[in-house]
Amino acid sequence: MNNLLVKILVWRLKHIRDKTFVLILSGIIGIVVGFAAVTLKESVHFLQNFLRKGFEIEYANYLFVGYPFIGILLTYLVAKYIFKEQLGHGITSILYSISKKSSLVNRIKMISRMFTSALTVGFGGSVGLEAPIVVTGSAIGSNVGSWMHLNYKKRTILIGCGAAGAISAIFNSPVAGAIFALEVILSEVTLAGFIPVLIASVSASLVSLSLLGDDVLFSFKLKDSFLTTDTLFYIVLGVICGLISVYFTRVTFWVERKINKLKTGWKKVFVGGLALGIIIFVFPPIYGEGYDTIKHLLAGQESNLLNSSLFFSQIEDITLLLIFLIGVILIKPVASAITIGSGGSGGIFAPSLFLGGVIGFVFATIINVFFGYNISVSNFTLVGMSGIMSGVLHAPLTAMFLIAEITSGYELFVPLMLVAAIAYTTSTFFEKHSLYTKHLIERGDLIKYDKDRQVLSLIDIKKIIEKDLLKINPEATLGELTELVKVSKRNIFPVVNEEGELEGIVTLDDVRDIMFDTEKRSTLLVKSIMRTPPAEVAPHENMQSVMSKFEVTSAWNLPVIEKGKYIGFLSKSRIFNTYRTKLKRQNQE
């Protein structure tokens, strides 16, 4: 097999230019990801329909309590014992791989997220399949790039191709797929990088169209035109969507932090699974991705949302329905966070669309019922989806074009632009970073639009620690230190005790004037002349923090300490040399 691959690579190098080869690979990746997306979607829908077959709409169904728990339990077992992978926010892991792992994605992700998300969502986990299939597509792109011996930049482009194909295939929206890849996955891309992404997106869309037709998730033909007299209402909706986006992000992180306090994975599964089951029992629309709920709202069948719930008897009461949906809005972020935090597999792409649709419907219905207006409920439902997606994912362009493509036209483009822009602006006023990037940026693991910081972030502190400095005990004499000076090539001597702890440092300048004093050589102890280093560095510290310490202290060398033990020294000159090497390598690629 390896010999065949080598022959193919040799033939390719002789006959196909790099740019042309990347275009060919992008089309292949789009086709493969298209098949993967269709397979995942159809298998999950089959499982959901099988499990809910025979549900009585007049009565609350207690299976809603058990199904999500079973799904999360199975997901946890499969992830831990078969794939040996820790789940979480999938797109965040892809961004981390691009930023810190040279766009090398573990090959197990090509299949692991498909299986685990099918179990989680199929059994009712309140998350979406978009992030898992984006991870799958990105992993395919990365590994194809590795197998073909492509460099970092080309692997990154192929990751974007996989992500674009995933979104394109799921929603039958090639434009939104390409824009998503550029807006969320690829922070910097040239025109040459944009073309492969387009090819992959179109290829995946053609696959889904061929296999599923137009109705991949849901499509909707606009019934009402956009009226300029509704502009004020759209502005208000944009602000509301922005504020709810902030609520979504903060609640998600808060719930996940609470779940992480449960030390073992089993505790997380049992507590989270049962809590999610209870939530879905009270609010059945939260079951699964929630696209059926959006379909009911767009079709004017909102009373169906009370089917199989505790509130079925009040199905004709519009006020109760609105209260019920406000409860859904408030609890949906909690349910999504519990699903992911307790061991489930999925993403927040679908929850953001679901939440936006419900908010748009509730807003328009309140305006019509209680204030006597007659605005289009379906239009506001669609535009609300764009607003929340823009605010949560910080991807306003993707949100606009996705809804425009779902509605098969651009008649709503003006309100989509307005609401997406206002929601994004409102959200970023309170939350500078998206749910995908917040933790990565805070840890220094993702740096956008700053070339210097990006290159610095690629430097691994552990690989540049200098361990050739000669150590001396604090109880040693000046004479013993002088003997070290004779054989050392460095002018810094770490003072380390018997437990391996750094007590101080002595430099050649500190002893230059006294090192040949015969009396002091035998009586003066090192601990009396050592001094405390101006700062310390941890081996897992991000490089931005390290450089800040060098700048504040004006030092050229700082000790590296791990769990109280001395490891070595970090020098500013070594960092600069490594920085130049990595910068040259990136420019060559």
NORLIN-V132743 format. One line per field, one symbol per residue. ss: DSSP state (2 for helix, 1 for strand, 0 for the rest). A space follows every 50 residues. Layout:
# NORLIN-V132743
ss=???
This chain:
# NORLIN-V132743
ss=02222222222222200222222222222222222222222222222222 20000000000022222222222222222222000000022222222222 00000000222222222222220000010222222222222222222000 02222222222222222222200222222222222000002222222222 22222222222200000000000000022222222222222222222222 22222222220000222222222222222222022200002222222200 02222200000222000222222222222222222222222000001022 22222222222222222222200000222222222222222220022222 22222200000022222222222222222200000002222220000000 22222220002222010000010000122222222220000111110000 01111112222000000222222012220010000110000022222222 222000111111001111111222222222222222220
